[in-house]
Amino acid sequence: MLFRAIIAARDAGLAGRLAEILEPLDVRVEQCDSIEEIWAQVAKESTDLIFAGREMFNGDMIELIRSLRGLPEAPDVVILAHHETPSERAAFLAMGCLAVIYTRLPKNAMQGVCEAIITRRRRTLAARMSGLSTDQPKLSDFVSLSPAMQSFTEVARRVATTNTTLLILGETGVGKEWLARAIHHEGPRSSGPFLPVNCAAMPESLLESELFGHEEGAFTGANRARRGCFELAHTGTLFLDEIGEMAIHMQVRLLRVLQDRTVRRIGGESPIPVDVRIIAATNRDIRKDVAEKAFREDLYYRLSVVTLTVPPLRDRHEDIPELVDNYINYFRNQFPHCASGVAPDALEAMIAYPWPGNVRELINVIERAMLVSPNEQIELADLPEEIRSHSVDLQSAEEEMSEHVLLTSPETWLAEPLPKLLASIERRYLTRALEIAGGRVGKAAELAGIDPRVLYDKMKRYGLRKEDFCEQAARPSC
């Protein structure tokens, strides 16, 4: 974040020396001569730090400091004292001041103190803005049995250690923001803020002010200057969710920031340098939008230095058992006396279900089932009807697949050589398994009781393609 600090000291030399120390630390400095000027400045614009000389205070200091700390941005107050008195230092800290700086410190010592104060403030605001729980997102959360997901995670790990601009593509509910948070927290900017902005969740005029900030009086209702998200995310990551919904004229402004690495507030005259990593995401077909002139081509190429496409859950059904176990364990810590496992038929139904809402839908289903289930396990009856309808009776499936062979006579079998007959039976068996599994090789292999790699080899031998068995209504492609 780009910080704003107020220095209020009657010693002009001290104020100038402190300003020289703070400005290289990405801090904009305003100097005041009185408490009244401090209030005028904080009323005008958000403030992070107030460095105030001991001589500036008179009257009820406790109430004054509490009032400053009670502002919406809760600026930290640092007292500048010409004499180091332990009892007075303790009194100021008890009032809510962040620190007391002895003004006769050598410049290098004062610089070290200021750097520590800035670092502490940055960490506090980064945690506040990121809005995270104690469980930090990790790329290991995306560990998967799916080859497509394993390849995706490998690329994500490589780009996480860089400052490269990323574009994350994927359907609603696949975990695009969770991935962006994981990349941020495992990257070089993890100590900075992670600031998410949903470009589709606010009106166009509000989004412009939210991203770029505004000056006092820039428009009706702008009673004080406000920093935008680019300034707030300084040294960190700005996550632009649903970037495909952004209006064209906003795309032009965003492109300018990406090119120049500076922002200009609404109503402002001076460009403000920012150091921000951009991660954008969308569930739209962004390439189609570019072709139809609904999204700027130059901005697309700026954002898509690296593109990560999160596979939908229906293309990695082999991950569902582990995901179900993980979320059951997660919710067990929140709900007392709830289920601790899942019944086999309920798990089979969840594996067979196409999950149009992806991982988000799976999480909601597990949470609901654990709340309503009176049993030690989540039963099939605890699941929503649309999932129960996908349950598969394995014994019936195997009987159905072998029915044709059982109804033919031995004389018919002897009409063909044994290897050819066995190959014919095996092909029919595997064809039916793939039909029941809707083209999902992992599920078909489970039905057939063989390893998925063995099934792939047999499919190649018999000319079977998984695409030919996809459920057309719910799964246009595999």
N, C-alpha and C positions, 0 to 999 in steps of 0.2 A: 504494500500500500504506500502511496505517496502521502507522507504525513504533513500536517500543518501545525506549527507551534507558535505560541505567543511568548515573547520575551518582554517582561515588564520590570525594568530596573532603572533607577535614577542615575546609575553609573554608566555613562555612554560607552566607556571603554570596555566594561564587562559585557554589556549587551552586544557590542560589535564582536568581541572575541568569541562569545558563545554562538553568535550567528555564523561565524567562520567555521566553527566546529560542526554545526548542525547541517548546514546546506549541502556539503558533500555526502551526507547520509540520507539523501533523498527527502529532506525536510524543507518545506516552504516556511519562511520565518516572517512574522509580523511583529513590529516593535511598538510597545505602548508606554505611556508615561503615567498612567493612573489606573485604579481599579475600575473607574467608569469606562475607560477606553477598552479594558479587557472585556467588560460586559457587552460593549458595542460590537467588538470583534466576534465574540462567540454567538451573538445574536445574528450576525451577518452570515457566518459560514461555520460549518462543522470544524471542530478543533480537537486535536489529539493530545497535545501537551501544553501546559502553561508553566513557564519558568518565571517565577515571581520573586523579586527581592524582598527580604524580610522587612525592609523599611516601607514597602508598599502597603502593608497591612495595618489597619487600626480598627478599633471597635471590636465587634464580635467575630473573631477570626474563625472560630469553629463553624458558625452558621454560614459564613462566606464560603469556606472550603467545601462544606457539605452541599451548598447550592451549586457550586461549580461541578462537583462530582455527580450531582443529580441530573445534569443535562442529558439529553438523549444519547449523545456519543460518549458520555462519561469521561471527559478528558482527565488525564493524570496531571496532578499538580506537583511541581518540584520547587522547593524553596531554596533561594540563593541567600546564604548567610555569610556575613563578613567575619563572624566569630564562631568558632566551633564549640558549642556548649552541649554536652551530652543530655542534660535534662531538657533543654529546649528542643533538641533533635527528637527525643522520645515523645515530647508533647505534640510536635508537628506530625509525626508518624501516626500517633494515636488519633489525630483529627481526620486522617484519611489521605494524607500526602503520600506520594510514591517514594520520594527521597528528599534529602537535604544535602545540598552541595556546598562545600566550603569554597568560597570564591577565590581564596589565595592559593589554591592548588596550582601546581605547574600545569602548563597547557596540555602536555601529553597525558597527565593523570586525569585532568578534566575531560579530555577527549575519550579516555577509556570509560569513565563514568557515564558519559552521554551515550556512547555506543551500547553499553549494558542496558540503559534505560530504553533506548530505541528497540533493542532486541526483545526485551521483555514485553513492550507494548505490541510489537508485531506478532509475537506468539499468542498473546491474549486475543487480539483481534482476529487472527487466522483461525483459532479454535472457535470463536464466536460466529464468524461468518460461514465457516464450513458446515456448522450445524451437525456435526457427526456424533454418533454414540461412541461408547468406549470401544466398540469393535470397529477397527479401521479396515476399510476395504483392502484386499490383497489380490494380486494376480493369481495366487494359489487357489483362490476361491473358484477360479475358472478351470481347474484341473479336470480333465474329462477323458473318458474312454473313446470318445468319438475322434477318428482321424482328422476330420475337418476342424474340430475344436482344438485339438492338440497343435495343429499347424497354426491356427489363429493365435493361440496363446504364446507360441514361440515368437511370432512376429511382435506381439504386444510387449513381451519382455525386452526385446531389443530396442524398441522405440521409447520405452519408459525411461531409459537412462539418458535420453537426449532432451533438447528443447524444441524439437521439431513440431510444427503445426500438424494437427491430426484431424481427420474427418472420420467419424464413426457412423457406419450405416447399419441398419437393422430394423426389424419390425418392432412395433410397440410391445414393451414388456420383456425384451430380451436382456436388459440390464446395461444399457448404454451409459447411463450416468454412473452406475456402480463401477463400470470399467474405467471411465474417465477419472473417478476418484482414486481407484487403485493405481492407475498410471501416475497420477500426481503424487501420491504418497510413497511411491517407490522410485520417484525421479529426483532430479537435482533441486527441485523447487518445493520439496516436501515441508520445509520450514515456513514457507509462505502460505498465503490464503488460497483456498479453493472456492471460487465464487460461481455458483450455477445461475444461469439466466434462461428462462423459458421464453423464447422469442414469439411463441404463439399464445402466451397466456396474458398478454397485456396489450392495450391499444397502441397503435403506431406512434402517436405523439408521446405517450408515456415511455415507450421503449427507448426512444431517442434520448430522453432525459436520463433514463435509467443507465444507459450504456455510457454516455458521454458527459453527463453532468450539466449543470447550468449555472449561470451567474445570477446574482440578485437582480430582480427586475427584468429578466430575460423574457418573461411572459406573465400573464395574469396569474397571480397566486404564488409567484416565485419570490417569496418574502426574504429568503436568504439563499446564498450560494450553496450549491450541493455538489459533492464529488460524484462522478459516475463510476460504473463498475470497473472500467479500465484503470482508473486511479486507485480504487479500493483493492484491486487484484494485483497491484504492483509487486514485483518479485515472486508472484505466484502464478496461478492458473485460472483463466476465465473459460468456463464451460458454456458454450452457446448451444442450448438444446433446441431442437426443431428449427434449425437454421433455414430450412427450406421454406418456412412461412414468412421470412423477412421480406418486407417491401423493397422494391427495386432501389428507391432513393436511399434507403438505409443501407443497402448493399454497397452503394457507392461510397458512403461514409466509412463503412467497415473496411472496404478495400484500401482506402486512404490510410487508415490507421495501421493496417498490416504492412503497407509499403513504407510509411514514414516512421512508424513506431512513436507517433505523437498523437495526442487527442486535443481537440478544441471544444471547449464547453459551449453549449447553446448560449449565445449572447456574449461569448468571450472573444478576445482579440489575440491572445497569446497562445501558441501551441505548448502543450505540456508533455514532456518526454515520459514514456511509460515502458516498463520492462515486464511484459506479460506473455505467457505461453497460451496460445489459443487451441482449445479442443472443441470442435463443432460436431453436432450429431443431427441426424434426421432419419425419419422412417419413410420418407418419400423417395421416389426414383429420381435422384438428383440429376442423373445424366439425361433423362428424358426432359426434365425441367429446363436444362441448359439448351437442349435441342429445340425446345418450344419457346425459347427466349423468356421463360418465366424466372430464370436464375442466371445471373451474369457469368459468362464463361471465364472471364479473367479472375473473378472471385473464387470460382470453383477450383481453378488451378492453384490459387494461393492457399486455399484451405486443404486441398487434397495432396499435400506433399507426401503424406502417408495416409492411405485409406484402410481402415479395418472394418470388415463386415462381420457382424456377430451372427452366427448361424441360428436359425429358429429352433425351438425345442423339438419340433416334429421331425427335424432332420438328425436328431441325436437322441433317439429314444433309449439307447443303451445307457445314457447318463441318468435316467429317471430314478432307478432304484437308489443310487447314491444321493441324489438330490432330495428324495423323499426322506431318507434317513437323516440327512443333515438338518432339514427343516423340522422334523419331529424332535430332534435333540434340542434345536434352538427354542422351540415353543414350550418344551417341557420345563425350561427354566423360568417361563413366564406364567404358565397355567398349572396350578396344583391339581393333583389327582386326575391327570389326563393320560391318554393312551401313550404307550411307550414303543409301539411298533405298528406294523401294517399286515393285515391278513393277505395270503397269497392271491386270492381271487381279486381283492381290491387293488393290489399292486399290478396284476395283469391288466385290469381295466384301465389303470392310469398309463401303463405302457402302451396300450392300444389306442388311447385317446389322442387326437391330433393337436391339442393345446393351441388353439388360435390366439389365446392371450399370453402364450409363452411362459417364461419362468414366473412372471408376476401372477398369472392365473394359478400356477401350481402352488405358489406360496399361499394364496388366498384359500385354495381348496384344502390344503393341509391345516391351516389355522382353523377353518370352519369345522373340519372333521374332528379335530382334537377337542373343540369346544362342545360338540354335540354328542360325541361318542361316549357311551357309558361303560365301555369295555376296556380291557387292557390293550387291545389292538384296534386300529381303524378297520372297520368292516366295510364290505361292499355297500351295505345299506346306508352307511354314513356319508357316502359320496353323492354329489349331485346326479340327477337322472341322466343328463347328457353323457356323463362319464360311465355310469353303470351300464348304459346301453352298449358300451364297447367291450364288456367282459367276454372272455373267451373260455369255453369249456375245452381244456386240452385233450381230455380223453375222447370227447365227441369229435374233435378236429382230427385226431389220429384215425379214429374209426372211419370218418368220412373220407379221408385221403386214401385209405386202403380198401374201401368198399368195392371199387371196380375190380380189383384183383381177386377178392374173395368170392365174387359172384360168378367168375368165369371157371370153366371146368379144367381139370388137369390135361384133358386131351387137347384143349386149345393152347395150353402152355407149351406142349410138346411140339407144336407146329413151328416153333421158332427155336433157334439155338439159345442155350441158357444165358450166355453173356448178353445177347441182344434183348432177351426177355427181361433180364434184370435191369438193363439200362433203360428200357421202356418204362418199367415200373418205377424206377428211381426218378426218371424225368417227370412222370405224372405226379409222383409224391411231392417232389420239390416245387412243381408248378402250383399245386394246391396249397402248399405251405406259404409260398410267396403271395398267393391270392389272399389268404386269410390274414397275413401280416401286412397287407397293403403295400408290398414292395420293400418293407423294412427288413434288410438282410439279417440284422441282429435278432429280430423277433422270429423270423423264419428259421434261423439256425437253432434258436431255443426250442421251437416247436419240433424240429427234426432231431434234436438231441445231438447236434454236431457243432464243431467250432465254426465261427463265421468265416474264417479263412478257407476252411475246407469247402464251405458252401459256395464261396466266390469261385473257387476252382471248378466245382461241378457246374455252376451256372455258365461259366465260360465254355466248358466242354459241351453242354447241351444247348448253347445259344439262347440262354435265358437272360433277359435284361431287367433290372429292377424297375426301370422307368415304365415298363409295360404293365406293371402290377400296381402302380400308384392308385390311390383312391381319388378318382377324378373330381369328385365333388368337393372334397376337403383338401386335397393335396395335388395341385396341378402339376407338380414336379417333385422329384425326390432329391 
